[in-house]
Amino acid sequence: MSISNIIEIGRRSLFAQQSAINTTGRNIANVNTIGYSRQRLNLRQDLTGVSYLGSFGKEATTQIRQSFTDMQIWRENSSLGKFSTDASTLAQIQDIFAEPTDAGIANLMSDFWNSWNDLSNDPDSETAKIVVRDKAIQLSNGFNRVHDELINNHNQVHLEMEDKVIQINNTIEQIASLNKQILNTDDNSLKDNRALMVDELSQMVDISVAETANGELNIAIGGMVVVSGQEVNKINTQSTNTNGIWNTHIELEGTQQKINISSGELGSLLNLQNEIIPNTINKLNIFAKSFAEKINEVHINNTNGITFFDTNVTGAGNISINSDFINSPDLVGLVNEGGDSSFAIEMFNLQSESIIEGKTFGEFYTGIITIIGSKVNEANYLNEAQSMVLNKLEIDRMSVSGVSLDEEMTHMIQYEQAYNAAAKLVSTVDEMLSSILNIV
């Protein structure tokens, strides 16, 4: 092997070790960077010719990632997105009912029944009738408040869902753009950014991801391809509103193809908007309407046709007492004068009768609260359990892709020693060459 070949070996080795030191330095500098994947410089033996045996050359800087773990995280992320959104929104719904507190319908209804009991003890008392009127107003206001807040919550969920679709479309556009950039450069930071985008997307909606031979990511939502290399197919919402209640499905933009979305934050919002909140409002409306109708039935029979609640009650949103009672509370139980308490007792006893779906008013309302409470508990449990699953997967990912300072410092020492050895080789050969030239 000639002296010039030895110098070339040394030169290549210097460049290779310098590149390795730079890569290690980049890893150390990004030890706390979110989404950063540890990089490794692949060094290989240069086999271009016999004269270069034993030298090193830079092949490529690659990320240390485990695609299987990434796929698992993206799948489990969707479940966490759903459970987390379920838990927070259902907790809001539970808070609206304010049970068990003085402001809750259960307590207001109890006060209403008790006011009739008090009236039965003193049927001719104007004060007792005023109390009945006031407790009825408070109960009506309680129904109105819960209904209106549920509607507001429903509308808020609808707006969040619309905004979530916008976020999803923006994210898939960014992923497609990164696919294009990655094809034209070896910058691994672009791959890290793309992986972060997919992390975010997977929490918003359930996705399936496939990597092509050229490194692009293709993504499908509900079986519909939304990212194909550099091409994007956006999604949009199709919504209807009937009597203040929204119903929405998701379509592939430009088509009438419905996309089945059951997980992720979007899946949760769709289920909350289309099913859970409307069902809760419907149950509350059935309760309020049946309550008003039954009270009116008894009151009409005992007061020559005077209704207790407004006759136009359709649900919890518009239940209100007969406006005549505002200025004339004496109209309550008008015909039962002279100490007759049977009317008030009949009203009081309504609370024990099975009236709605074979249940008492209290049992029916308790059923509504129990269902919500059960859903809240289930969502909290699933959210906590899923967080643990995802945390374990994140630890697995970090064990592969994360930067270990101890490991990187060890590599740094090895590369520095190799660099110094290569420099020594070049220096020694240079001295030999100088000696030979001096002899000549």
Backbone torsions as a table, in degrees:
resi	resn	phi	psi	omega
1	MET	NA	129.7	-177.1
2	SER	-74.4	161.1	178.9
3	ILE	-62.7	-38.1	179.8
4	SER	-63.8	-35.7	177.2
5	ASN	-66.3	-39.7	178.7
6	ILE	-63.7	-41.0	177.8
7	ILE	-62.4	-39.7	178.6
8	GLU	-63.9	-40.3	176.6
9	ILE	-59.6	-46.1	179.4
10	GLY	-62.3	-41.4	-180.0
11	ARG	-62.4	-46.0	179.7
12	ARG	-64.0	-38.6	178.8
13	SER	-63.4	-40.6	177.7
14	LEU	-59.6	-47.2	179.6
15	PHE	-62.3	-42.5	-178.3
16	ALA	-63.6	-46.3	-178.3
17	GLN	-68.9	-34.5	176.8
18	GLN	-64.3	-40.8	177.3
19	SER	-63.8	-40.3	179.0
20	ALA	-64.9	-39.8	177.4
21	ILE	-64.0	-41.2	178.5
22	ASN	-62.3	-43.0	178.9
23	THR	-62.8	-43.8	178.6
24	THR	-63.4	-41.1	177.8
25	GLY	-62.3	-37.9	177.6
26	ARG	-64.5	-41.2	177.6
27	ASN	-60.3	-46.2	-178.5
28	ILE	-64.1	-40.9	-178.7
29	ALA	-64.8	-26.0	-176.7
30	ASN	-107.7	21.9	-176.5
31	VAL	-58.6	-30.3	-178.7
32	ASN	-108.4	10.4	179.8
33	THR	-79.3	122.6	-179.3
34	ILE	-64.3	129.9	176.9
35	GLY	86.0	-4.3	-178.6
36	TYR	-73.9	134.5	176.8
37	SER	-107.3	132.6	179.5
38	ARG	-55.0	139.5	-179.2
39	GLN	-111.5	153.5	-179.2
40	ARG	-137.0	134.6	176.1
41	LEU	-89.4	120.7	179.2
42	ASN	-82.6	114.4	176.9
43	LEU	-103.7	133.7	-178.3
44	ARG	-133.4	157.9	176.4
45	GLN	-72.1	132.6	-178.9
46	ASP	-82.7	115.1	-176.6
47	LEU	-109.1	30.4	-178.0
48	THR	-72.1	-18.3	-179.3
49	GLY	-175.7	158.4	-178.4
50	VAL	-58.7	-36.9	-175.7
51	SER	-66.7	-14.8	-177.2
52	TYR	-108.5	10.9	178.2
53	LEU	-59.1	134.0	177.9
54	GLY	94.8	-10.7	178.4
55	SER	-85.8	172.2	-178.6
56	PHE	-124.1	150.1	175.5
57	GLY	-140.7	154.5	-179.5
58	LYS	-82.8	119.3	178.4
59	GLU	-89.9	-54.6	-179.6
60	ALA	-172.9	153.5	173.0
61	THR	-99.1	118.0	-176.1
62	THR	-114.8	154.4	174.2
63	GLN	-80.9	148.5	173.2
64	ILE	-99.5	96.3	-179.8
65	ARG	-133.3	155.1	176.6
66	GLN	-119.4	104.5	-173.7
67	SER	-60.3	-33.1	180.0
68	PHE	-62.1	-43.0	178.7
69	THR	-66.3	-40.1	177.0
70	ASP	-58.2	-45.4	-179.6
71	MET	-61.7	-41.0	178.0
72	GLN	-62.7	-44.7	-179.8
73	ILE	-62.3	-43.0	-179.6
74	TRP	-64.5	-35.7	177.9
75	ARG	-69.7	-47.1	-177.9
76	GLU	-71.7	-27.1	177.7
77	ASN	-59.6	-39.2	-179.8
78	SER	-62.6	-42.1	178.6
79	SER	-64.6	-42.2	179.2
80	LEU	-63.7	-40.4	177.9
81	GLY	-58.9	-41.0	178.7
82	LYS	-67.9	-50.6	-176.0
83	PHE	-64.1	-38.2	-179.8
84	SER	-65.5	-44.5	179.0
85	THR	-68.0	-40.4	175.4
86	ASP	-56.4	-49.4	-174.8
87	ALA	-61.5	-46.5	-176.5
88	SER	-69.5	-42.1	-177.2
89	THR	-74.0	-40.7	177.8
90	LEU	-64.1	-34.3	176.4
91	ALA	-63.9	-37.1	176.9
92	GLN	-64.0	-42.4	178.9
93	ILE	-63.3	-43.0	178.3
94	GLN	-60.6	-40.9	179.7
95	ASP	-65.0	-32.2	179.6
96	ILE	-59.9	-40.2	-179.0
97	PHE	-71.9	-21.8	175.0
98	ALA	52.6	43.9	178.3
99	GLU	-106.4	138.8	-5.1
100	PRO	-96.9	111.7	175.0
101	THR	-138.8	173.8	179.2
102	ASP	-63.7	-26.6	-178.1
103	ALA	-84.0	-7.5	-178.4
104	GLY	-74.2	153.4	-179.1
105	ILE	-61.3	-36.1	-179.3
106	ALA	-58.5	-45.8	179.9
107	ASN	-69.6	-40.9	179.2
108	LEU	-64.2	-37.4	178.2
109	MET	-68.8	-39.0	177.1
110	SER	-61.7	-42.7	177.7
111	ASP	-62.9	-37.5	179.3
112	PHE	-63.5	-47.7	178.4
113	TRP	-61.8	-43.2	-178.2
114	ASN	-64.5	-30.7	178.5
115	SER	-66.2	-33.6	176.0
116	TRP	-69.9	-36.0	176.7
117	ASN	-63.6	-41.8	177.8
118	ASP	-64.4	-38.5	178.7
119	LEU	-66.0	-34.5	179.7
120	SER	-64.6	-26.7	178.3
121	ASN	-79.3	-18.4	179.2
122	ASP	-149.7	72.2	-171.8
123	PRO	-57.8	-27.2	-177.1
124	ASP	-93.6	2.1	-176.0
125	SER	-76.3	119.3	177.0
126	GLU	-67.2	-34.4	178.4
127	THR	-62.1	-42.9	179.6
128	ALA	-64.3	-36.5	178.2
129	LYS	-69.1	-36.3	176.4
130	ILE	-62.7	-39.7	178.8
131	VAL	-63.7	-43.0	177.6
132	VAL	-58.6	-46.8	179.0
133	ARG	-59.2	-48.0	-176.8
134	ASP	-64.8	-39.1	179.0
135	LYS	-67.7	-33.6	176.8
136	ALA	-67.5	-40.1	177.4
137	ILE	-63.1	-44.5	179.5
138	GLN	-62.2	-40.6	178.9
139	LEU	-66.3	-43.4	177.8
140	SER	-60.2	-44.1	178.2
141	ASN	-62.3	-35.7	177.6
142	GLY	-63.8	-44.9	175.7
143	PHE	-59.3	-48.2	-178.6
144	ASN	-58.8	-44.4	-177.7
145	ARG	-61.8	-49.7	-178.2
146	VAL	-61.6	-43.9	179.8
147	HIS	-61.2	-49.6	-177.0
148	ASP	-63.5	-39.3	179.8
149	GLU	-70.1	-33.8	175.1
150	LEU	-66.0	-40.5	177.2
151	ILE	-63.4	-43.4	177.8
152	ASN	-61.4	-42.0	178.2
153	ASN	-63.3	-41.3	178.5
154	HIS	-60.8	-45.2	178.8
155	ASN	-65.4	-37.7	178.8
156	GLN	-64.9	-41.4	177.4
157	VAL	-62.2	-39.3	178.4
158	HIS	-61.9	-44.4	179.0
159	LEU	-64.5	-40.5	178.0
160	GLU	-62.6	-38.3	179.8
161	MET	-66.4	-43.6	177.6
162	GLU	-61.5	-42.4	179.0
163	ASP	-66.1	-35.6	179.9
164	LYS	-64.9	-38.3	177.9
165	VAL	-63.9	-39.8	176.8
166	ILE	-62.1	-44.2	178.5
167	GLN	-61.0	-42.1	179.8
168	ILE	-62.2	-45.9	179.8
169	ASN	-63.0	-40.5	177.4
170	ASN	-62.9	-39.3	-177.7
171	THR	-68.8	-43.0	-179.5
172	ILE	-68.1	-29.9	174.7
173	GLU	-65.8	-41.6	178.5
174	GLN	-64.6	-39.4	179.3
175	ILE	-64.1	-43.5	178.5
176	ALA	-62.9	-39.7	177.8
177	SER	-63.8	-40.9	178.0
178	LEU	-67.3	-35.2	174.3
179	ASN	-55.2	-44.4	-179.2
180	LYS	-65.4	-44.8	-178.8
181	GLN	-65.4	-38.4	-178.1
182	ILE	-65.4	-32.2	178.0
183	LEU	-65.5	-27.3	-173.4
184	ASN	-102.5	3.6	-178.9
185	THR	-153.8	159.9	177.3
186	ASP	-99.6	16.2	-177.6
187	ASP	-69.9	108.9	-177.6
188	ASN	-69.5	-19.3	178.3
189	SER	-63.6	-29.2	176.6
190	LEU	-65.4	-39.2	177.9
191	LYS	-66.5	-37.4	176.3
192	ASP	-63.0	-44.4	179.4
193	ASN	-62.9	-39.8	179.1
194	ARG	-64.7	-41.9	178.4
195	ALA	-62.4	-38.3	176.8
196	LEU	-63.9	-40.1	178.0
197	MET	-62.1	-41.4	179.0
198	VAL	-67.9	-37.5	174.7
199	ASP	-55.6	-48.6	-179.0
200	GLU	-64.5	-43.5	-179.1
201	LEU	-62.5	-41.7	-176.9
202	SER	-65.7	-26.1	176.8
203	GLN	-77.5	-29.1	-178.9
204	MET	-79.3	-32.0	-175.2
205	VAL	-157.7	151.6	179.0
206	ASP	-73.6	129.3	-175.2
207	ILE	-132.1	161.6	167.6
208	SER	-123.1	139.1	-173.3
209	VAL	-125.1	136.9	175.8
210	ALA	-135.4	134.0	178.9
211	GLU	-98.6	132.1	-179.9
212	THR	-84.8	171.4	-178.2
213	ALA	-63.1	-28.7	-179.0
214	ASN	-91.6	8.8	173.9
215	GLY	92.9	1.0	176.9
216	GLU	-77.5	155.5	175.1
217	LEU	-109.0	126.8	172.0
218	ASN	-101.9	136.2	-174.1
219	ILE	-129.5	136.8	177.1
220	ALA	-123.9	145.4	174.8
221	ILE	-118.9	120.3	-179.4
222	GLY	56.8	33.9	179.4
223	GLY	84.6	-6.1	179.3
224	MET	-100.8	126.3	-178.2
225	VAL	-72.0	124.5	178.3
226	VAL	-111.1	-22.8	174.2
227	VAL	-131.5	118.7	175.8
228	SER	-125.8	94.5	-175.0
229	GLY	64.6	-111.7	-179.6
230	GLN	-102.1	2.4	-179.3
231	GLU	-95.1	143.6	-177.0
232	VAL	-124.5	133.9	170.4
233	ASN	-117.4	107.5	-176.7
234	LYS	-75.7	164.5	174.2
235	ILE	-112.3	157.6	174.5
236	ASN	-145.1	171.3	-177.2
237	THR	-103.5	146.3	170.6
238	GLN	-123.1	111.4	-172.8
239	SER	-122.9	147.7	171.2
240	THR	-127.5	153.5	178.6
241	ASN	-129.9	117.0	179.6
242	THR	-120.2	116.0	-179.5
243	ASN	53.6	39.8	176.5
244	GLY	85.0	0.9	-178.3
245	ILE	-108.7	123.7	-179.8
246	TRP	-84.6	146.4	169.7
247	ASN	-138.6	130.4	-171.8
248	THR	-135.6	143.9	166.0
249	HIS	-131.3	161.7	-176.5
250	ILE	-105.3	136.3	178.5
251	GLU	-125.9	157.1	170.6
252	LEU	-75.3	127.3	-174.4
253	GLU	-55.8	135.1	178.7
254	GLY	83.6	0.9	178.7
255	THR	-132.6	176.2	172.6
256	GLN	-111.6	24.1	-179.6
257	GLN	-81.6	114.2	178.8
258	LYS	-74.5	142.7	178.3
259	ILE	-110.1	124.3	179.0
260	ASN	-81.7	111.6	-179.1
261	ILE	-119.3	115.9	-175.6
262	SER	-119.6	-7.5	-176.2
263	SER	-135.3	-177.8	-175.5
264	GLY	75.0	174.7	179.4
265	GLU	-61.0	-38.8	179.3
266	LEU	-65.3	-41.4	177.8
267	GLY	-60.5	-40.4	177.9
268	SER	-64.4	-47.8	-178.2
269	LEU	-62.1	-39.4	177.8
270	LEU	-62.7	-45.0	-179.4
271	ASN	-66.5	-40.8	178.1
272	LEU	-63.8	-45.0	-177.4
273	GLN	-71.4	-44.3	-173.4
274	ASN	-83.0	-28.1	-171.8
275	GLU	-121.4	-64.5	-167.6
276	ILE	-64.1	-52.4	-177.3
277	ILE	-67.7	-46.0	176.9
278	PRO	-59.2	-39.7	178.5
279	ASN	-63.5	-38.9	178.7
280	THR	-66.3	-44.7	178.2
281	ILE	-62.3	-41.8	179.8
282	ASN	-61.8	-43.8	178.1
283	LYS	-61.5	-43.1	-180.0
284	LEU	-64.8	-38.3	178.6
285	ASN	-66.0	-42.3	177.0
286	ILE	-59.2	-44.5	-179.9
287	PHE	-61.0	-51.5	-176.5
288	ALA	-64.3	-42.3	-178.5
289	LYS	-66.1	-45.3	179.1
290	SER	-64.1	-39.3	179.3
291	PHE	-61.4	-49.4	-178.8
292	ALA	-63.3	-42.3	-178.3
293	GLU	-64.7	-41.4	-178.7
294	LYS	-69.3	-42.5	177.5
295	ILE	-62.0	-42.5	178.8
296	ASN	-62.3	-41.8	-179.3
297	GLU	-57.5	-48.2	-179.5
298	VAL	-68.4	-40.7	-177.3
299	HIS	-67.6	-40.9	178.8
300	ILE	-60.9	-42.0	-177.7
301	ASN	-67.0	-19.5	-175.9
302	ASN	-113.1	0.8	-176.1
303	THR	-136.5	30.7	178.4
304	ASN	54.9	43.6	171.9
305	GLY	90.4	9.7	179.0
306	ILE	-84.1	123.1	178.4
307	THR	-81.1	150.3	179.0
308	PHE	-88.8	-46.5	176.3
309	PHE	-103.1	158.1	176.6
310	ASP	-55.5	140.0	-175.0
311	THR	-77.5	-10.5	-178.3
312	ASN	-94.6	18.0	-178.9
313	VAL	-65.6	124.4	175.8
314	THR	-112.6	-11.5	-179.4
315	GLY	174.1	-166.3	-176.2
316	ALA	-67.0	-22.0	-176.1
317	GLY	-74.1	-25.4	-176.7
318	ASN	-129.5	16.5	176.0
319	ILE	-67.2	133.6	179.2
320	SER	-158.7	157.0	-178.8
321	ILE	-77.9	163.4	174.9
322	ASN	-55.7	123.7	-176.3
323	SER	-60.6	-22.7	178.6
324	ASP	-64.1	-24.2	-178.0
325	PHE	-73.9	-17.9	-176.7
326	ILE	-59.8	-46.8	-179.0
327	ASN	-101.4	-11.6	-177.7
328	SER	-133.4	71.5	179.6
329	PRO	-64.8	-15.7	179.4
330	ASP	-67.4	-13.2	178.1
331	LEU	-69.3	-16.7	176.3
332	VAL	-66.0	117.7	178.6
333	GLY	62.4	39.4	-171.5
334	LEU	-55.5	-42.8	-171.3
335	VAL	-81.2	-17.5	-176.7
336	ASN	-90.4	74.6	179.1
337	GLU	-102.0	171.1	176.4
338	GLY	76.5	29.0	173.4
339	GLY	88.6	7.0	178.2
340	ASP	-78.7	115.4	-175.6
341	SER	-106.0	5.0	-174.0
342	SER	-61.5	-36.6	-179.0
343	PHE	-63.4	-48.6	-179.4
344	ALA	-64.6	-37.0	178.3
345	ILE	-65.5	-40.3	178.0
346	GLU	-61.0	-42.5	176.8
347	MET	-61.8	-46.7	-178.0
348	PHE	-60.8	-38.0	-176.9
349	ASN	-75.3	-11.2	178.3
350	LEU	-59.5	-28.7	-177.7
351	GLN	-64.4	-18.1	-178.1
352	SER	-100.2	-3.3	-177.2
353	GLU	-88.6	144.5	176.4
354	SER	-83.8	109.0	-170.4
355	ILE	-119.9	-40.4	-176.9
356	ILE	-109.2	114.5	176.8
357	GLU	52.0	40.4	178.4
358	GLY	74.6	14.2	-178.7
359	LYS	-123.3	157.3	171.8
360	THR	-74.4	167.3	177.4
361	PHE	-57.7	-44.1	-179.1
362	GLY	-63.7	-41.9	-179.9
363	GLU	-65.7	-40.9	-179.5
364	PHE	-64.3	-45.0	179.8
365	TYR	-66.7	-40.4	177.3
366	THR	-60.2	-35.3	177.7
367	GLY	-61.9	-40.0	177.7
368	ILE	-61.8	-47.5	-178.4
369	ILE	-65.6	-39.2	-178.8
370	THR	-64.3	-41.8	179.2
371	ILE	-61.4	-45.3	179.7
372	ILE	-63.6	-46.2	179.6
373	GLY	-60.1	-40.1	178.8
374	SER	-64.2	-41.5	178.8
375	LYS	-65.8	-38.5	178.3
376	VAL	-63.3	-46.9	-179.8
377	ASN	-62.0	-42.3	179.7
378	GLU	-64.3	-44.1	-179.2
379	ALA	-64.0	-41.4	179.1
380	ASN	-63.7	-41.9	179.6
381	TYR	-64.1	-48.0	-178.8
382	LEU	-64.7	-38.3	179.2
383	ASN	-63.5	-43.8	179.7
384	GLU	-66.2	-44.4	-179.6
385	ALA	-64.7	-42.2	-179.1
386	GLN	-67.7	-34.1	177.0
387	SER	-61.8	-38.2	178.5
388	MET	-67.1	-41.3	178.4
389	VAL	-61.4	-47.2	-177.8
390	LEU	-68.0	-36.9	178.0
391	ASN	-60.8	-40.8	177.8
392	LYS	-63.0	-42.5	179.2
393	LEU	-66.5	-37.2	177.6
394	GLU	-64.2	-38.0	176.6
395	ILE	-63.9	-42.0	177.5
396	ASP	-61.4	-42.3	179.5
397	ARG	-63.5	-44.1	-178.9
398	MET	-66.1	-32.0	179.3
399	SER	-65.6	-24.5	179.2
400	VAL	-96.9	-49.0	-171.5
401	SER	-97.9	-17.5	-177.3
402	GLY	-72.5	160.5	-179.1
403	VAL	-93.3	126.7	173.3
404	SER	-102.1	116.6	-178.5
405	LEU	-61.6	-39.6	179.3
406	ASP	-60.7	-45.3	-179.0
407	GLU	-66.0	-42.0	-178.6
408	GLU	-67.4	-37.6	178.4
409	MET	-66.3	-35.6	175.6
410	THR	-62.6	-44.5	177.6
411	HIS	-62.6	-40.8	-179.0
412	MET	-59.0	-43.7	179.0
413	ILE	-63.4	-43.1	-180.0
414	GLN	-62.0	-44.5	-178.1
415	TYR	-69.1	-37.0	177.7
416	GLU	-64.0	-41.6	178.4
417	GLN	-64.4	-41.7	178.5
418	ALA	-65.3	-39.0	178.6
419	TYR	-63.5	-45.0	179.2
420	ASN	-62.9	-38.3	178.9
421	ALA	-65.5	-41.7	178.6
422	ALA	-64.7	-40.3	178.0
423	ALA	-63.7	-39.7	178.1
424	LYS	-63.3	-39.8	178.8
425	LEU	-60.7	-47.8	-179.7
426	VAL	-61.8	-43.1	-179.6
427	SER	-63.0	-42.8	-179.0
428	THR	-65.2	-45.3	179.9
429	VAL	-64.2	-37.3	178.1
430	ASP	-62.0	-40.6	177.5
431	GLU	-64.7	-41.3	178.6
432	MET	-61.0	-44.2	-178.9
433	LEU	-63.8	-38.6	178.4
434	SER	-64.4	-40.5	179.3
435	SER	-63.4	-42.9	179.7
436	ILE	-62.8	-42.6	-179.7
437	LEU	-65.4	-35.3	178.6
438	ASN	-67.1	-37.4	178.8
439	ILE	-63.4	-42.8	-180.0
440	VAL	-67.3	NA	NA
